[in-house]
Amino acid sequence: MDWTKVLLETFYVSYSTILKMIFIIIPLLIAIECLKDMGWLEKISLRFQGVTRFLRLPGEAALGLIVGLFIGVVLGSGVIMKITEEVKMTRTQINIMFVFIGICHAVIEETILFTAIGANGAVILAGRLITSLLFGFMYIWITTWRASIKGEQEVSIKEAD
């Protein structure tokens, strides 16, 4: 085995993947700033407030959930990082978002992919949504229970810094 070829191919694939991510994430972050400047971010937050409130998240978290849910984990993570810079969120809230998106991400793309190879798309989609909600609420319950035992009050990330 030629290790030079392996290393060069690994470098090339890694570099091209990073470039692809940059060309997607930077325009997404610019779009978020434009949405915020035009007042649309507040409208999106208000429209999805029921969903975010259901998950015990601030309304501003809606955009991160939407991007993660429909596009994927990596891009959703970039958007969530941007949101957490601007909005007071607790570690628990950030973790809830990542638990949800970690289980239920890129739903359109992956559902189509698995349907193409013979799986039932409705079962896959419903299963992922239900599982992500279940684990999200389990996480909320465990952290609430643990905090009540220790007598702790959750502090937002911005207040802790």
Phi, psi and omega per residue, in radians:
M1 nan 2.309 3.139
D2 -1.562 1.834 -3.072
W3 -1.189 -0.470 3.104
T4 -1.118 -0.785 3.110
K5 -1.100 -0.717 3.136
V6 -1.079 -0.823 3.141
L7 -1.121 -0.738 3.127
L8 -1.127 -0.746 3.119
E9 -1.140 -0.720 3.102
T10 -1.069 -0.787 3.118
F11 -1.084 -0.800 -3.120
Y12 -1.074 -0.826 -3.125
V13 -1.125 -0.755 3.127
S14 -1.100 -0.804 -3.132
Y15 -1.091 -0.776 -3.134
S16 -1.171 -0.614 3.090
T17 -1.146 -0.770 3.118
I18 -1.086 -0.738 3.113
L19 -1.082 -0.748 3.109
K20 -1.059 -0.753 3.135
M21 -1.112 -0.718 3.134
I22 -1.082 -0.754 -3.114
F23 -1.211 -0.262 3.068
I24 -1.722 -0.781 -3.049
I25 -1.200 -0.760 -3.115
I26 -1.068 -0.849 3.068
P27 -1.066 -0.615 3.089
L28 -1.080 -0.786 3.134
L29 -1.156 -0.646 3.062
I30 -1.137 -0.728 3.104
A31 -1.081 -0.678 3.108
I32 -1.090 -0.756 3.113
E33 -1.103 -0.711 3.103
C34 -1.123 -0.768 3.101
L35 -1.045 -0.697 3.136
K36 -1.162 -0.774 -3.132
D37 -1.138 -0.584 -3.127
M38 -1.479 -0.111 3.135
G39 1.502 0.077 -3.112
W40 -1.338 -0.474 -3.139
L41 -1.080 -0.682 3.083
E42 -1.141 -0.683 3.127
K43 -1.130 -0.744 3.100
I44 -1.099 -0.769 3.137
S45 -1.052 -0.750 -3.142
L46 -1.176 -0.700 -3.107
R47 -1.141 -0.604 -3.117
F48 -1.795 0.264 -3.099
Q49 -1.064 -0.609 3.111
G50 -1.071 -0.752 3.137
V51 -1.179 -0.813 -3.111
T52 -1.181 -0.648 3.098
R53 -1.141 -0.658 3.103
F54 -1.028 -0.628 3.118
L55 -1.613 0.140 -3.137
R56 1.058 0.743 3.133
L57 -2.074 2.726 3.039
P58 -1.218 2.737 -3.118
G59 -1.022 -0.560 -3.127
E60 -1.131 -0.311 -3.141
A61 -1.265 -0.219 -3.079
A62 -1.001 -0.753 -3.093
L63 -1.107 -0.727 3.092
G64 -1.082 -0.721 3.107
L65 -1.134 -0.740 -3.121
I66 -1.105 -0.844 -3.128
V67 -1.092 -0.796 3.128
G68 -1.112 -0.734 -3.102
L69 -1.135 -0.762 -3.042
F70 -1.691 -0.491 -3.080
I71 -1.829 -0.830 3.103
G72 2.662 3.023 -3.054
V73 -1.146 -0.837 -3.043
V74 -1.105 -0.865 -3.121
L75 -1.221 -0.672 3.068
G76 -1.058 -0.672 3.114
S77 -1.117 -0.712 3.097
G78 -1.073 -0.743 3.120
V79 -1.173 -0.729 3.131
I80 -1.095 -0.711 3.106
M81 -1.064 -0.706 3.110
K82 -1.136 -0.746 -3.127
I83 -1.124 -0.740 -3.100
T84 -1.195 -0.341 3.042
E85 -1.224 -0.497 -3.010
E86 -1.846 -0.375 -3.029
V87 -2.052 2.455 3.052
K88 -1.254 1.990 3.093
M89 -2.338 2.526 3.094
T90 -1.449 2.858 3.077
R91 -1.047 -0.662 3.127
T92 -1.063 -0.775 3.138
Q93 -1.100 -0.738 3.120
I94 -1.120 -0.755 3.124
N95 -1.130 -0.644 3.088
I96 -1.043 -0.769 3.125
M97 -1.052 -0.771 -3.107
F98 -1.255 -0.574 3.050
V99 -1.099 -0.825 -3.121
F100 -1.078 -0.882 -3.086
I101 -1.252 -0.552 3.117
G102 -1.068 -0.625 -3.131
I103 -1.555 -0.685 -3.021
C104 -2.121 1.494 -3.120
H105 -2.289 2.731 3.107
A106 0.804 0.853 -2.994
V107 -1.110 -0.646 -3.117
I108 -1.203 -0.918 -3.095
E109 -1.049 -0.848 -3.072
E110 -1.270 -0.591 3.091
T111 -1.141 -0.753 3.097
I112 -1.093 -0.759 -3.135
L113 -1.044 -0.851 -3.111
F114 -1.263 -0.531 3.072
T115 -1.158 -0.646 -3.139
A116 -1.109 -0.469 3.133
I117 -1.743 0.216 2.974
G118 1.909 -0.006 -3.134
A119 -1.402 2.801 3.083
N120 -1.488 1.933 -3.071
G121 -1.059 -0.693 -3.129
A122 -1.130 -0.688 3.130
V123 -1.165 -0.758 3.134
I124 -1.100 -0.844 -3.114
L125 -1.099 -0.846 3.136
A126 -1.108 -0.725 3.134
G127 -1.074 -0.746 3.140
R128 -1.193 -0.743 3.126
L129 -1.104 -0.821 -3.127
I130 -1.119 -0.760 3.140
T131 -1.101 -0.752 -3.138
S132 -1.141 -0.697 3.084
L133 -1.149 -0.749 3.139
L134 -1.049 -0.875 -3.135
F135 -1.205 -0.588 3.055
G136 -1.064 -0.807 3.128
F137 -1.236 -0.571 3.042
M138 -1.093 -0.722 3.110
Y139 -1.107 -0.780 3.106
I140 -1.030 -0.826 -3.100
W141 -1.092 -0.789 -3.119
I142 -1.119 -0.787 -3.125
T143 -1.188 -0.636 3.090
T144 -1.152 -0.769 3.132
W145 -1.096 -0.800 -3.140
R146 -1.110 -0.716 3.124
A147 -1.152 -0.647 -3.142
S148 -1.196 -0.597 3.099
I149 -1.185 -0.753 -3.114
K150 -1.442 -0.192 -3.107
G151 1.206 0.558 -3.105
E152 -1.622 2.681 3.021
Q153 -1.970 2.308 -3.126
E154 -1.258 2.354 -3.138
V155 -1.973 2.434 3.125
S156 -1.218 2.769 -3.105
I157 -1.054 -0.747 -3.106
K158 -1.137 -0.636 3.131
E159 -1.247 -0.547 -3.111
A160 -1.269 -0.519 -3.103
D161 -1.322 nan nan
